[in-house]
């Protein structure tokens, strides 16, 4: 099955992951420090529990998709940040 190259995540990844890291070290470190709040993590756990039971409402299914999408975007940004920090470290060596 071919990868979906037109999904929001695929388009976003092409936008922020070109080979040239353009993030400053402080910006990269800030992005790496980003995480979901304790309230969001608790909500994601509650949704995961309901999903295991098969009791998610359509609205909750959409909420799960939203959390997943944002999580993917955050992972992409953090990947870009790690590449930028590695490039900065290599340049300073």
mmCIF file of the C-alpha atoms, coordinates in Angstrom:
data_MODEL
# 
_entry.id   MODEL 
# 
loop_
_atom_site.group_PDB 
_atom_site.id 
_atom_site.type_symbol 
_atom_site.label_atom_id 
_atom_site.label_alt_id 
_atom_site.label_comp_id 
_atom_site.label_asym_id 
_atom_site.label_entity_id 
_atom_site.label_seq_id 
_atom_site.pdbx_PDB_ins_code 
_atom_site.Cartn_x 
_atom_site.Cartn_y 
_atom_site.Cartn_z 
_atom_site.occupancy 
_atom_site.B_iso_or_equiv 
_atom_site.pdbx_formal_charge 
_atom_site.auth_seq_id 
_atom_site.auth_comp_id 
_atom_site.auth_asym_id 
_atom_site.auth_atom_id 
_atom_site.pdbx_PDB_model_num 
ATOM 1  C CA . UNK A 1 1  ? 0.000   0.000  0.000  1.00 0.00 ? 1  UNK A CA 1 
ATOM 2  C CA . UNK A 1 2  ? 1.590   3.317  -1.025 1.00 0.00 ? 2  UNK A CA 1 
ATOM 3  C CA . UNK A 1 3  ? 2.157   5.962  1.607  1.00 0.00 ? 3  UNK A CA 1 
ATOM 4  C CA . UNK A 1 4  ? -0.352  8.801  1.689  1.00 0.00 ? 4  UNK A CA 1 
ATOM 5  C CA . UNK A 1 5  ? 1.681   11.725 0.377  1.00 0.00 ? 5  UNK A CA 1 
ATOM 6  C CA . UNK A 1 6  ? -1.269  14.132 0.480  1.00 0.00 ? 6  UNK A CA 1 
ATOM 7  C CA . UNK A 1 7  ? -2.228  13.752 4.144  1.00 0.00 ? 7  UNK A CA 1 
ATOM 8  C CA . UNK A 1 8  ? -1.918  16.784 6.388  1.00 0.00 ? 8  UNK A CA 1 
ATOM 9  C CA . UNK A 1 9  ? 0.959   15.136 8.221  1.00 0.00 ? 9  UNK A CA 1 
ATOM 10 C CA . UNK A 1 10 ? 2.855   14.272 5.025  1.00 0.00 ? 10 UNK A CA 1 
ATOM 11 C CA . UNK A 1 11 ? 2.479   17.821 3.719  1.00 0.00 ? 11 UNK A CA 1 
ATOM 12 C CA . UNK A 1 12 ? 3.544   19.293 7.083  1.00 0.00 ? 12 UNK A CA 1 
ATOM 13 C CA . UNK A 1 13 ? 6.547   16.969 7.215  1.00 0.00 ? 13 UNK A CA 1 
ATOM 14 C CA . UNK A 1 14 ? 7.722   18.127 3.784  1.00 0.00 ? 14 UNK A CA 1 
ATOM 15 C CA . UNK A 1 15 ? 7.348   21.717 4.946  1.00 0.00 ? 15 UNK A CA 1 
ATOM 16 C CA . UNK A 1 16 ? 9.407   21.464 8.141  1.00 0.00 ? 16 UNK A CA 1 
ATOM 17 C CA . UNK A 1 17 ? 11.892  18.684 7.401  1.00 0.00 ? 17 UNK A CA 1 
ATOM 18 C CA . UNK A 1 18 ? 13.979  19.953 4.529  1.00 0.00 ? 18 UNK A CA 1 
ATOM 19 C CA . UNK A 1 19 ? 17.601  18.893 4.920  1.00 0.00 ? 19 UNK A CA 1 
ATOM 20 C CA . UNK A 1 20 ? 18.800  22.373 5.913  1.00 0.00 ? 20 UNK A CA 1 
ATOM 21 C CA . UNK A 1 21 ? 18.161  22.885 9.644  1.00 0.00 ? 21 UNK A CA 1 
ATOM 22 C CA . UNK A 1 22 ? 17.037  26.479 10.135 1.00 0.00 ? 22 UNK A CA 1 
ATOM 23 C CA . UNK A 1 23 ? 16.268  26.421 13.852 1.00 0.00 ? 23 UNK A CA 1 
ATOM 24 C CA . UNK A 1 24 ? 18.498  28.211 16.303 1.00 0.00 ? 24 UNK A CA 1 
ATOM 25 C CA . UNK A 1 25 ? 19.754  26.183 19.264 1.00 0.00 ? 25 UNK A CA 1 
ATOM 26 C CA . UNK A 1 26 ? 17.418  27.971 21.729 1.00 0.00 ? 26 UNK A CA 1 
ATOM 27 C CA . UNK A 1 27 ? 14.434  27.429 19.406 1.00 0.00 ? 27 UNK A CA 1 
ATOM 28 C CA . UNK A 1 28 ? 15.309  23.763 18.978 1.00 0.00 ? 28 UNK A CA 1 
ATOM 29 C CA . UNK A 1 29 ? 15.619  23.284 22.739 1.00 0.00 ? 29 UNK A CA 1 
ATOM 30 C CA . UNK A 1 30 ? 12.258  24.997 23.269 1.00 0.00 ? 30 UNK A CA 1 
ATOM 31 C CA . UNK A 1 31 ? 10.584  22.703 20.763 1.00 0.00 ? 31 UNK A CA 1 
ATOM 32 C CA . UNK A 1 32 ? 12.119  19.645 22.416 1.00 0.00 ? 32 UNK A CA 1 
ATOM 33 C CA . UNK A 1 33 ? 10.692  20.809 25.743 1.00 0.00 ? 33 UNK A CA 1 
ATOM 34 C CA . UNK A 1 34 ? 7.140   20.959 24.353 1.00 0.00 ? 34 UNK A CA 1 
ATOM 35 C CA . UNK A 1 35 ? 4.780   18.312 25.659 1.00 0.00 ? 35 UNK A CA 1 
ATOM 36 C CA . UNK A 1 36 ? 1.119   17.763 26.323 1.00 0.00 ? 36 UNK A CA 1 
ATOM 37 C CA . UNK A 1 37 ? -0.144  19.212 29.591 1.00 0.00 ? 37 UNK A CA 1 
ATOM 38 C CA . UNK A 1 38 ? -1.030  16.867 32.461 1.00 0.00 ? 38 UNK A CA 1 
ATOM 39 C CA . UNK A 1 39 ? -4.703  17.599 31.744 1.00 0.00 ? 39 UNK A CA 1 
ATOM 40 C CA . UNK A 1 40 ? -4.307  16.617 28.087 1.00 0.00 ? 40 UNK A CA 1 
ATOM 41 C CA . UNK A 1 41 ? -2.395  13.451 29.017 1.00 0.00 ? 41 UNK A CA 1 
ATOM 42 C CA . UNK A 1 42 ? -5.157  12.511 31.461 1.00 0.00 ? 42 UNK A CA 1 
ATOM 43 C CA . UNK A 1 43 ? -7.790  13.137 28.783 1.00 0.00 ? 43 UNK A CA 1 
ATOM 44 C CA . UNK A 1 44 ? -5.859  11.027 26.258 1.00 0.00 ? 44 UNK A CA 1 
ATOM 45 C CA . UNK A 1 45 ? -5.671  8.202  28.809 1.00 0.00 ? 45 UNK A CA 1 
ATOM 46 C CA . UNK A 1 46 ? -9.415  8.429  29.479 1.00 0.00 ? 46 UNK A CA 1 
ATOM 47 C CA . UNK A 1 47 ? -10.099 8.312  25.742 1.00 0.00 ? 47 UNK A CA 1 
ATOM 48 C CA . UNK A 1 48 ? -7.725  5.347  25.338 1.00 0.00 ? 48 UNK A CA 1 
ATOM 49 C CA . UNK A 1 49 ? -9.552  3.506  28.118 1.00 0.00 ? 49 UNK A CA 1 
ATOM 50 C CA . UNK A 1 50 ? -12.913 4.156  26.460 1.00 0.00 ? 50 UNK A CA 1 
ATOM 51 C CA . UNK A 1 51 ? -11.513 3.077  23.092 1.00 0.00 ? 51 UNK A CA 1 
ATOM 52 C CA . UNK A 1 52 ? -10.372 -0.245 24.587 1.00 0.00 ? 52 UNK A CA 1 
ATOM 53 C CA . UNK A 1 53 ? -13.912 -0.751 25.875 1.00 0.00 ? 53 UNK A CA 1 
ATOM 54 C CA . UNK A 1 54 ? -15.375 0.221  22.506 1.00 0.00 ? 54 UNK A CA 1 
ATOM 55 C CA . UNK A 1 55 ? -17.464 3.005  24.024 1.00 0.00 ? 55 UNK A CA 1 
ATOM 56 C CA . UNK A 1 56 ? -16.140 6.123  22.259 1.00 0.00 ? 56 UNK A CA 1 
ATOM 57 C CA . UNK A 1 57 ? -18.776 8.491  20.927 1.00 0.00 ? 57 UNK A CA 1 
ATOM 58 C CA . UNK A 1 58 ? -18.280 9.964  17.438 1.00 0.00 ? 58 UNK A CA 1 
ATOM 59 C CA . UNK A 1 59 ? -17.198 13.231 19.075 1.00 0.00 ? 59 UNK A CA 1 
ATOM 60 C CA . UNK A 1 60 ? -14.643 11.386 21.187 1.00 0.00 ? 60 UNK A CA 1 
ATOM 61 C CA . UNK A 1 61 ? -13.348 9.537  18.122 1.00 0.00 ? 61 UNK A CA 1 
ATOM 62 C CA . UNK A 1 62 ? -12.758 12.928 16.503 1.00 0.00 ? 62 UNK A CA 1 
ATOM 63 C CA . UNK A 1 63 ? -11.022 14.110 19.674 1.00 0.00 ? 63 UNK A CA 1 
ATOM 64 C CA . UNK A 1 64 ? -8.718  11.066 19.535 1.00 0.00 ? 64 UNK A CA 1 
ATOM 65 C CA . UNK A 1 65 ? -7.901  11.852 15.910 1.00 0.00 ? 65 UNK A CA 1 
ATOM 66 C CA . UNK A 1 66 ? -7.132  15.448 16.865 1.00 0.00 ? 66 UNK A CA 1 
ATOM 67 C CA . UNK A 1 67 ? -4.768  14.373 19.647 1.00 0.00 ? 67 UNK A CA 1 
ATOM 68 C CA . UNK A 1 68 ? -3.085  11.910 17.288 1.00 0.00 ? 68 UNK A CA 1 
ATOM 69 C CA . UNK A 1 69 ? -2.638  14.551 14.596 1.00 0.00 ? 69 UNK A CA 1 
ATOM 70 C CA . UNK A 1 70 ? -1.188  17.101 17.011 1.00 0.00 ? 70 UNK A CA 1 
ATOM 71 C CA . UNK A 1 71 ? 1.084   14.400 18.448 1.00 0.00 ? 71 UNK A CA 1 
ATOM 72 C CA . UNK A 1 72 ? 2.374   13.620 14.949 1.00 0.00 ? 72 UNK A CA 1 
ATOM 73 C CA . UNK A 1 73 ? 2.987   17.306 14.270 1.00 0.00 ? 73 UNK A CA 1 
ATOM 74 C CA . UNK A 1 74 ? 4.850   17.661 17.550 1.00 0.00 ? 74 UNK A CA 1 
ATOM 75 C CA . UNK A 1 75 ? 6.975   14.600 16.723 1.00 0.00 ? 75 UNK A CA 1 
ATOM 76 C CA . UNK A 1 76 ? 7.856   16.077 13.337 1.00 0.00 ? 76 UNK A CA 1 
ATOM 77 C CA . UNK A 1 77 ? 8.844   19.407 14.890 1.00 0.00 ? 77 UNK A CA 1 
ATOM 78 C CA . UNK A 1 78 ? 10.910  17.659 17.545 1.00 0.00 ? 78 UNK A CA 1 
ATOM 79 C CA . UNK A 1 79 ? 12.662  15.605 14.882 1.00 0.00 ? 79 UNK A CA 1 
ATOM 80 C CA . UNK A 1 80 ? 13.547  18.830 13.099 1.00 0.00 ? 80 UNK A CA 1 
ATOM 81 C CA . UNK A 1 81 ? 14.811  20.257 16.403 1.00 0.00 ? 81 UNK A CA 1 
ATOM 82 C CA . UNK A 1 82 ? 17.045  17.235 17.019 1.00 0.00 ? 82 UNK A CA 1 
ATOM 83 C CA . UNK A 1 83 ? 18.513  17.574 13.508 1.00 0.00 ? 83 UNK A CA 1 
ATOM 84 C CA . UNK A 1 84 ? 19.181  21.278 14.135 1.00 0.00 ? 84 UNK A CA 1 
ATOM 85 C CA . UNK A 1 85 ? 20.909  20.587 17.473 1.00 0.00 ? 85 UNK A CA 1 
ATOM 86 C CA . UNK A 1 86 ? 23.037  17.847 15.928 1.00 0.00 ? 86 UNK A CA 1 
ATOM 87 C CA . UNK A 1 87 ? 24.061  20.181 13.101 1.00 0.00 ? 87 UNK A CA 1 
ATOM 88 C CA . UNK A 1 88 ? 24.958  22.893 15.639 1.00 0.00 ? 88 UNK A CA 1 
ATOM 89 C CA . UNK A 1 89 ? 26.979  20.409 17.686 1.00 0.00 ? 89 UNK A CA 1 
ATOM 90 C CA . UNK A 1 90 ? 28.786  19.117 14.596 1.00 0.00 ? 90 UNK A CA 1 
ATOM 91 C CA . UNK A 1 91 ? 29.540  22.692 13.485 1.00 0.00 ? 91 UNK A CA 1 
ATOM 92 C CA . UNK A 1 92 ? 31.030  23.504 16.910 1.00 0.00 ? 92 UNK A CA 1 
ATOM 93 C CA . UNK A 1 93 ? 33.258  20.389 16.938 1.00 0.00 ? 93 UNK A CA 1 
# 
